[in-house]
Amino acid sequence: MTNTRGALAAMALALMATSAPVLAHAAPAQAWMNTSLSPDQRADLMIAQMTQGEKLTLVSGYFGTDLGAFHAPKGSRDGVAGFVPGIERLGLPPQWQSDAGVGVATQGAAKIKFEKTALPSGLSTTASWNPELAYHGGAMLGAESRASGMNVQLAGGVDLMRDPRNGRNFEYGGEDPLLAGVMVGAQIRGIQSAGVISTVKHYAFNDQETGRTQANALIGDAAGRMSDLLAFEIAIEQSDAGSVMCSYNRLNGDYACENDYLLNHVLKGDWGFKGYVMSDWGATHSTVASANKGLDQETGVGLGQVKPDEYYGSGKLGAAITAGQVPESRLNDMVHRIVRTMFAKGVIDHPVAVAQIDFAADAKVTQADEEQGIVLLKNAGDILPLKATLKRIAIIGAHANVGVLSGGGSAQVYPVGKNAVPGLEPTGWPGPVVYDPSSPMKFIAAQAPGAHVDYAEGHDIAEAAKLAAQSEVAVVFVHLWTAESQDFSISLPGNQDALVAAVAAANPHTIVVVESGGPALMPWADKVAGIAEAWFPGTAGGAAIANVLFGKVDASGRLPATFPRDLSQLVRHDIDGAGLPEDKEFDVHYSEGATVGYKWFDAHHLEPLFPFGYGLSYTHFAYSGLTASNAGGQLTVSFSVKNVGARTGMDVPQVYVSPDAGGWEAPKRLAGFKKVELAPGQSTMVSVVVDPRLLSVYDEAAHGWRQAAGGYKVMLGASARDMKATTSVQLPAQALPASYHPS
């Protein structure tokens, strides 16, 4: 991993050096180009030279690519999602904003000509439980952004998985605020290491896509602070993200992009966020309210329903300032946040410029990401890893002969080598459905050179079952495509459940590889020998899947979300707003509060199909020596992990905590984790420092976190339902302000 990090850093520095001379002429004459000054000082110096018109230019951004009758402003670049003009006389470059999350996504006609590397889905990266790996993937994404001429990446998403049917779950980090915040934060930190700005989104409670522009999320302050907002807070702390993107929905009555509580009180007040708030594309609804309640930059002007210069542009914000409706100081604050972020992240000192991309090297980064994100869910009779000496293998379903599935919507990355399966519906928004041209079948065949490998598409179930019966092993690939702007059933579409059941009946050595945007129902789980969750695998997904199936790498992914047995286990049987007219406003009652995911299953004594944190390995691990100590208000948990199996492997020991007196939203919370790689017989000591917010409840009256005095259980587990050891610790009462940040 160290070599990979060094290569990515060298690539980013080289690209910065190549592009830096573009604005080098500005340095000698302009005081704000003095790099020995702080970003805030440099921003103040530059802003002092701006006219009000120039300031207003920076707070309104356009859709950046020609689309239909809309023509992007001069200076934009083909394929970008957003464009904010620069100020050439001051040496301030434009902002070229790219949709992102798993790679550099391009819009409009550019999608057919700009090919980029795709990371696995955000959920797959989170399933690795490896922040260092997430950082590497982010650094690769940031370097490709720079080489694509884009200096703002609209990544990464951290909304919690309150419903597995959310069409954008694949972009996010799962159901737990600690895991999601740490993993997404690490990826954003990696993106920004390349000298580009990255965002945290979609702030906040954009936890379903159905009616996302009409939904009004209802949740209390304490419950929100201990769930979605904590995930955002941790991600921002971990990454120092340059921007936060406010979401489409309303929260407790007010749109997120004009929500004083979210933007001024929590984000900029309690958390001390120094960056800027940009709207999602089309999420701005006012001039005066948005400006006064914390929105720094409207974006997406000119796209679809967003009329040109509707809210901040065409003199509207300037007129509101003249009328005294918006203070001049507020405009200066908006501009300061934007400019200081551009200085802080290297956007001004190291302007981006189009350069060549080493796609082969980047493919290795995304392959390593996917290899650690694949979760082995079942391995009856140790059917996996497959043996290279197999003579006949059946590959069935999901176009596994040519590629692997990706998620749809604005995050769609168009792959090097084109779409492996063009023409699948929907071909329009939020499609097209895209398969990255990395054939699992090809790589499986390469790992069993003496085998006869046959393929059946799976539409003819009898044909597929016949092929399976003639083979030593049958590997069935199933798919569940999801995308932005809508929610999806978590049942496999088409005849896939029947296909798996028929193949399993024909061959007891059946393995199922699931390509999905999140949890999927598996009514056939007890009929097959093996199950691997591969998520949306990315550019090198075929190679990664084959390497895990054949044991070239250990199966080391762990679930970032609970897999339910059926819909009756979900918080809501039906998705709120389903079936309502598109313009009908409705409430979404998050009555579960902070009891999200495994916490819901624990609190209601539900037995999931596969629990949060679960995943199998090709070796075995033992835990010992669990201790917990409290010193200086800091709980430290230590233990030993040993590989007691016969091969090198990776494990993810997980620390959970629970107060003896109860009073939490659920019986226990994830409080820490660590991914470790060990050779056979090797052991290592692990220490985890627990964030005191995870030992506390949020006290609205005190405006802060309150840890109750008393006994606490500290549990060491292999999943949320598999505790290996427990110890106890006495903790004193502790009060922390809402502004608390770990050192």
N, C-alpha and C positions, 0 to 999 in steps of 0.2 A: 504493500500500500504506500510505503514511503516513496518508492520510485515513481509511482503514479502521481502522487501529489507534486513531486519535484518536476515531473514532465509538464503537468498542467500549469504550474506556476511559471515555469520557463516560457511556455507557450504564451501565456497571458502577458508576461513582461515584454516578450518579443513583439507581440502585436501592439502593445502600448507604445513601445519605442518607435515602431514603424509609423504609427499614426500621429504621434505627438507633434511633429513639425507643422501640422495644419494650422495651429493657432500660435505657434512659437513667436511670431512677430509681435504678439500682444504683450509678452512678458516684460520687456524692459520699461515700457512707458506707463504701465498700469499697476498701481500699488496692490490691487487685489490678486495679482498673479504671483505675489511673494509667498512661496510655499512654506516659509517659516512661521507664517501667521496661522491662527486657528481658522477652521471653516467658518465660524461665526464672525470673526473679525473680517475675513475676506468678503463674506456676504455683505456685511455692513458697508464696506468700502465701495463695493460694486453698486449696491442699491442706492447709495447717496448720489450716484451719477445718472440714475435712471429718471426718465420722464414718467408721468403717470400713465401715459399710453403704453410705454414699454412694460411697465409693471403689469398692466392689464393683459398684455399679450401672454404673459407667462402663466396666467391662472385659467386659461381656456384652451383646451386641446381638441383637435379635430380627429375624426376618423382618418387614418393615414393613407388609405389606398383607394384608388378609383373604384367605384362600385355602382353600376347602373348609371343613373343620371348624376350621381355625386362625383365631383372631381376634387381630389385632395389638393390642399394648398401647395404652392410652389415651395420646393425645398424638402417635401416629404420624400419617402423612399418606398418603392413598390413592395407590397407585402406587409408593411407595418400596420398594427392595429390602431395606433394613435400617433399624432404628430403635434408638437408644441413648437412654434417658431422660436428661433434663438434671437440674440441681439448681436449682430456681427460687430458693430463698432465697439462693443465692450468685451468682445472675445467670448461671448456666451453661446455655446453651440445649441442647436435645436435638441429637443427630446424626441427620439424615435423609439416608440414604445411597442414592444412585441408581446403578443399573447404567449403564454408559457405555462410551465408546470412540469412537463416532461421533456421539453426541448424548445427550440426556437420555432414557434408556430407562425405561419404566414397566412395572410388573408387575401380575398379577392382572387383575381386571375393568377396572382403570384404563387398560389398553392400548387400549380401544375409545373412550375419551373424552379422553385426554391426547395431543394432537398436538404434535409437536416437529420442529425442523429436524434433518435428518440430514446430517452430513458424508459425503464419500466414505469408503470403507473405509480403515482404517489403512494398508493396503498401498498404496492409491492416494495417500494423503498422502505416504508415504515415497517413492513413485515421482516425486514432484515434485522431490526432492532440494533442497528449499527450506525451511530451518528457519524463516524469517520467515513464510512462508505457513502452516506448521504452527502457529506461535504465534497467528496471527490466527484460525485455525479453533478452536484451544483457547479463546481469549478469547471467541469467540461461544458456544461450548458452556458455558463458565463463566457467562456472563451469562444464558443460558437456564436453567441450573441454579438460579441465584439467583432468577430470576423465577418459577421453578416451586416455590420453597420448599424446595429441597434444598441442603444445605451440604457434602456429601461426594460426590465423583464417583469411581466405581470405574473409573478410566481412568489410564494407558493401558498396553497390553500390549507387552512387549518380548522375549518368548521367541523365540529364533532359529528360522528355518525349517530344521529338520533334515530334514523330510520334507514335500514339497509337498502331501501328502494330508491333513495336519492340518486338521481342520475349523475351527479358530480362526485359521488363518494370516491371514485377512482382517483380524483385529483387531490384528495385530502389525506389526513393522517390517522384515520381510525377513530375509536370511541373514547380514548382516555386522554385527559388533558396533558398529563406529564409526557407520555409517549409521543403524542402528536406534536406538542410544543417543542420538545427536544429534537425530534427527527426533522420536522419541517424547518425549524430554526437552523439546523446544521446545513441543510441544503441551501437555504437563502444565504448563509454566511459564505458558502462555497461560490455561489453565483457572484456575490459582490467582491470576492477575492480577485475577480478578473477586471475590476474597474468599471462595473456597471451597477445601476441601481436595481434593487429587487423590492417587490412589495410583499406584504402579508395581506391575505384576503380570505373570504369576503366578510367584512366586518359589519355586522355580526348577526349570528343566528340565522344565516342563510342555509338552513338545514334541510330544505326540500326545494325541488325545482318546480313542482306543481304550483301555478299561480304565484311565481316568485316576485312579481312586481305588484301583486295585489295582497299578498299575505301580510298579516300583522301578527308578529310573534309576541306572545304574552308570557313573560317570565319575571320573577322577582329579582331584586338586586342580589341577594345572597346566593340564590340558586344559580344565577348567571355567573357570578364571580367565581363560583366553585366548579364551573363546567366550561362552557365555550370561552368565556372571557379569560379564564385561567390558561387555557390552551393558547390564546392569542398573546397573553402577557408573557408566557414562557418563551414562545417563538420569537417575540420581539427582543426579549432579554438575551436569548441565545445568539441572535443574528445581527442586532443593531440594524434592522431593516430600514432602508431609506424612506419607504412609503407604506402607507396602509390604504387599501382600497375598500371604501364603504360599499355596502351591498344594496341590492334592489329592494328588499323587503322593508317593512316598517317594524319597529320595536316599541311595544307598548304605546302605539298610536302615532309615533313620528317616524317618517322615513329615515333610514339609517344615515343617509347623506345630509340630513338636516336635524340630527338627533343630538341635542345639547348634552344629554347624559353620556352617550357613547363617545362623542368626539371631544368635547371640552372637559367634562368632569372626569371620565375614566381614562381615556387615552392620553390626552395632553396634560390633564391635571394630576390624577393619582399616579399614572405610570411615567409621567415626565417625558413623553415622546417628543423628540426634537425634529423628526422628519415631517413630511407633508401628507395630507389626506387627499387622495384622488377618488373621484366617483367611479363606480362601474359604468360601463358604456350605456348611457341612457338612464342612469339612476339619479340624476339631478332633477329637482322639481321646483326650485324657486331661486330667486336672486338674494333677497335680503335675509331670509331665514337660513339658507344654506351658508352664506358668508358669516353671519353672526354666530351660527351654531357649530362652526368648525370645519366646513369643507374648504380646502385650499385650492383645489384645481378641478374644474369640471372637465370631463373627457368624453370622447366619442361624438362630438358635435358633427352633425351631418349624416349620421348613420341611422337609416330607417326613420323611426318616429322622433328622433332627436333633431329638432329644427336648428339650422345654422344660427349660432350665437343667441340661443334662446334665453339663457339665464345670466351668464357673466359677460358675454361678448356684445357686439353692436352698441357699445356705450352704456349698456344697462347697469352694469356694476358701477361704472363711473358716475352715472346719473344718481344711483342710490347713495354714493358717497357724497356727492354735491348736495343732495337733499338731506343729509345728516342721518340717513337710515342705516348706513354702515360707516363706522369710523374709518378715517384715513389710516389710522394705526393698524386696523385689521387687514387692510390691503398690504401694508408693509410687512405684517407678520406672515401672511400667505407667501409673499415673494421671498422673504428671508428663509422660510422653511424650505422652499424649493431650491433656492440658490445655494444655501449652505449644504444641503444634501448633495447637490451636484459637485461641490468642492470636496466634501467629505468622502465621497465614493470614487473620486478620480475621474469623473466624467468631463470636467473642464480641463484638467491638467493633461489628461491622456485621451484625447478625442478618439472615438471609434472610427475605423475605416475598413472597408471590405478587403478581405484577405483570404488566402486559400485555407481550407480546413483539412486536417488529416483525419479523414473519416475512418480509416482502418484503426488508428489509435483510439479514437473516440468510441468505436464499437467495442473495444476491449473494456472500456470503463463501464459502459452500459451492460455488458455481459456479466461482469463481476457483480454489479448491482442486482441483476435478476437472479443470479445463482444463489445469492444469500437471501433473496426475498421469497423464493419458492418454498411453500410449506407442505411438508409430507404429512398428510392427515391420517393415512391408514397404510399399514404394511404387514398384512397378515402372512404368516409363514415366511417372513423375510423375503418376499418375492422381489423386493428391491434391495440393493441395486441389481439391475439386469446384468447378465453375464455376457461377455463378448463372444462366447462360444455358441450362442444361440444359432439355430439353423433356419428358423422360419418365424417371422414376426409380422403380425397384422397391425397396420396403422389405419385407424378408422375415424372419419369425421373432421369437421371444423377446418377444412382446407389445410390440414396439417402437412399435406404433400408440398405446399408452396409457401406457407407463411404463418404468421401469428397475428392475432387480433389486437387492435388498438381502440382507445376510447374516442368518442366523437365530441363535436362542439368546437369552441374557440381554442381549446388546448391541442387540437389535432396537429400532429407533426407529420409532414409529408415526407415519406422515406426515400433514402437513396436507393435507386433501382425501381422506383414507382410502386404503385399499389399492386400487390400480388393478386388480388381478386377484385378487379374493377366491376362496377355495375350493380353491386348489391344495394338493395333498398335499406334505408332511404338514400337516394343520391343527392337530395337537397338537404338543407339545414334540418337537424344538426349533423347530418352526414356530410360527405359520403362516408360509408363504412370503409375503413382502410385496414388492409392486412400488410404488415411489414414483411418484406420478402426474405424471411429467414425460416427456411423449411425445417421443422422438427424431424420430418421423415428423412431428409437428406443427412442430417447429423446423427440420427439414430442408426442409419445404415452404415455410416462411416465408423461407428463404434462397435459394430458387429460385422466385420468385413466378410465373414463366411456365410452370412445369413441371407436368405431370400426374403426381401421386405416387400410386402404387397399393400396396396392402398384401396380402401373403399370409402366413397364419399359419405355413405351412411343414410342416404335417402331411401334406399332399398334395404329395409331391415333384414329381410331374409338373406339377401346377398351378403350383408355384413356378418351375420351370424354364421353363415357357411364358411366365409373366409376365416373367422375366428376359430371355428372348430378344426380347421386344417392347420392351425398355427400353434407353436409352443406358447406364445404369449400374444395377447391382444392389447394394444394400447389405444383406448378410445379418447379422442379429444372432443370436448364439449365447449360450447361458447355461450356467453351471455353478454351481448353488447349493451353498453350504456353510454349516455351522452348528456351534455348540457341541455337545459331548457325543458326537460321532462323527467318524470320518474318512471321506473320500470318494475315489472314483476320480478321476483327473485326465483321464480320457477324457470327452468331451462326452456327456451322457446322451441316450437316445432315438435318433432317426435323424438327429441334427444333422450328423454327419460326411458321411453320404450326401447330405444336403440341400445342404451347401456344395459338394460335388463335382459334383452335378447342376447347380446354378446356375452354377458356374464353367464347366462344359462348354457351357452354353447361352449364356453371355455372358462374353467375356474381360475385360470391365470390371467384375469382381466384387470388392467390398470386404467384408471380414468385420470386424465389431465384436464383441469378446469381452467379455461381462460375467461375471466369475468372481471367486472368492475367492482365487485364486492362479494358479500356472502351469497351463496346459492343454495336452494333447497336440493337435497339429495335423497330422494325416496329409495334409491337403489344402494345406499351406502353399505348396508349389511350383506349385499350380494356380490360385491367386487372384492378383489384381493388388495388392491392398492388405490390410493387417491392422492393426487398432488394438486394443490392450488397454485397455479402459475400466474394469476392476475392478468393484466395486459403486459406482455413480456418485453416490449421494446425492440430496438433495432436488431439486437443479436439474440433474440428470444429463443430461436430454434436451437442454437448451439448451447445456450444455458440450460434449457430443458433436457437435452440429451445428456449433458454432463452430470446433471443431478440424477437422472434415471439410471445411468450406468455407474454412478458413484465416483466419477472423476473428481467431484467435489462433494463434501458432505451436505446432506439435507439439513439446513440450519435456520430456515425461516420459522417464525412464530407468528401466530395470528394477531393482528392489531385490532380485530373486531370479532365479536361473538357470532358464530353461525347458528341460527335457530333451527329447531326441528321442523317447525311449521309456522304459519302466520299467526296462530293463536298466541304465540309467545311474544309477539311484538307489542310495544306500548299502544299502538293504534292499529286496529284491524284495517281501517281504510285511511288513505292519505287525505288530510284536510284539504278541502277545496276541489277535490276531484269531481269532475262533471259540471262545475259551475261555469258560467260564461266567462270569457277571458277578461272582461272589464269589471267583474264582480269582486269587490273587496270582501275579505273574510279573515277570521281570527284563527290562529294556530295556538292552542292552549298547551304550552309545555308544562303540563301538570306534573310530569315526572321530575321537574326541576333539575337537580344535579345527578339524579339517579339514572345515569346513561350507560347503556351497554351491559357489561358484566355486572355492574352495580344493580341494574334492574333485575337481572336473572338471579343474583344473590338475594336481593331484598324480597323477591316474590317466590323464592324456592323453586325456580324453574331449571330443568336439566337441559342444557343446550345440546345440539348435535356435536359441536366442537367449541370448547371454551376459549375465551380471550387468553392469549399468551401460549396457546397450545401449538405443538409441532414436534414431530419425531426426528430422530437423528439415525445415522448408520452406526453409531457407537453408543456407549452408555456412560452416564456421569453420576457421580455420587457427591453429596454435600455433607459437610461436617463442620463442627466448631462454630456454630452460629452464636454470635454475641452482639449485644446492643448496649451502647453506653451513651450517656448524655453529659456533655461538658460544654459550658459556655452557651447554653441554649441551643446546642447543635446535636441532633441524634445521629450517631454513626453506627452503621451495621456492618459487621465483618463476618466472613465465613470462608471456608475452603471448598474449592471445586476440583474434583479429580476425574480424569478420563479412565474409567475402569473397563473400557472395551478394547477391541483389537485393532482399531484404526484411528487415525487423526480425525478430529471432528470439532465442531463449534457448538457451544451451548449458550443459552440465555437464562441464567438464574435471575429470578424476579423477587423483589422484596415487597411485601404487602404489610399494611399496618391497620390496626383497629383499636379503638378505645374500649377498655373493659366496661365502662359505664354506658356505652352506646351513645346515641344522640347524633350520629352522622346520617347522611343520606342513604347509606348502605352499610352492610356489615364490614367491608374493608375497602381500602384504596391501594392502588399501585403507588409505591413510594420510591422505587429505584430499580435499576436493572443494569446489567453489564454483559456484553457479548465477549466470550473468551474462546480462544482456539487452543486445544491441547493435544499433544501426541499421546499415544497409548501409555498409561501409567503415570503421566505427568499431572501435577496438581498446581494450583495457584491460589493465593489468597486474594480475596476481593473485599474492598471496603466501599460502602455506599453512604454518602452523606445525604440525609433526608431533608428536603426543603420543608421548613416549618409550616408553610402554608398547607402542606399535605397532611399535617397533624392538627389542623385548625378548622374552625368553621368561620365563615364570614359574618361579622356582626354589623348589621346595617346601622344600628343606633350609635355604635362606637366608631363607625367608619373605618373598620380595620379587621384584622384577623385575630381570633381568640383561641388559644390553645388551653384546654381545660387541664387542671392538675389531676393526676391520678395514674393508674396503671394502664399500660398499652401493650397489646400483643404485637410482636414483630414476627412475621411469617416468611419463610423462604420457600419458594415454590418453583415448579416447572411450568405452571400455568395458573390461571385464577382459580382452578378447581383441583390442583394437585400440589398440596403443601407438603414439603419434605421435612421441615423442622420449624419449631416455634419456640420463641423465648419471650420473656417479659421485661419491661423496663418501666420505671417510675419517672414521670415527667412533671416538671413544675408548671404552674400557670404561666402563660406568656401572652402578651398582647403586642401585636405588630400593626403599624399603620397601613392603610391601603396603598401607600407609596413604597412599601417594603420591596427591596430587590435583594436576592442573594448576593453575597460578596463574590 
